[in-house]
Amino acid sequence: MWRMIRTWVCHNHKMYYSYIVATAIGMYSFWWYACVGYYRQRNHHRSMDVALQLEKEWELIKPKDDDDEDEEEEE
């Protein structure tokens, strides 16, 4: 086993550097999804998609404006 490690890992620097880069990408991805994903999950109700959906729902259910009272007061 140690001979395999010596010949394939220690003497093969491209494999070692590839392992280091892959590990760094994996760690970055893990922490990014852990932190940013947690933030997005906890603040989903504040997102733009939810705001647009609520605005569309309000347009459907908002009360009709009565502008007749304003015109009477102006005259």
N, C-alpha and C positions, 0 to 999 in steps of 0.2 A: 504494500500500500504506500509506504513512504517513497519508494522508488518512483511510483506512478505520480505522486504529488510533486516530487523533485523534477521529474522530466516533463510533466504536462502542465504544471502550474508555475513553478518557479522559473523555469527556462522559457516559458511561453508568455512573454509579457503582454502580447496582444489579448490573450485570453484573460489575464489578470485585470488589465485595464478595462476590458469589456465587462467583466464582472463588477468592477467598481462603478462604472457608469450605469449599468443596469440597476445596481443596488441603489444608487443615488436617485435615479428616475423613479424607482419603486417607492423609496422613502418620501420623495417630494409628492408623488401622487397620493400616497396614503394620507399624509398630513394635510394636503390641500383638500381632499374629499372629506376628511374628518372635520376640519375647521370650517371650511366654506360650506360644505354640505350641511353641517349642523346649523350654521348661521342662516342659510337659506330655508331650512326646514322650520326653524323657530320663528322666522320673520316672513313666512309665506303670505300671511294676511296683509302685509304692507307692500307687496310686490305690485308692479304695474299691471300685470295680468288680472289680478284680483280687483284693482281699482277700475280698470276698464269694464270688467264684468259687472261690478256694482253700478257703474254709471249707466250701462245699458239697461239694467234692471230698473233703475230709477226713472229713466226715460219712459219706460212702459207703465209705471205705476204712479207717476207724479200727478198731483191734483191739477185740474184744469184752472187756468188763470182767469179770474174775473176782472176784466179791465173796465167794466161798466161803471163801477163806483168812481174810478179816477176821472172819467169823462164828465160825470155829473158835477163833481167838485170844481172842475175847471170853468164851467159855464156860469 
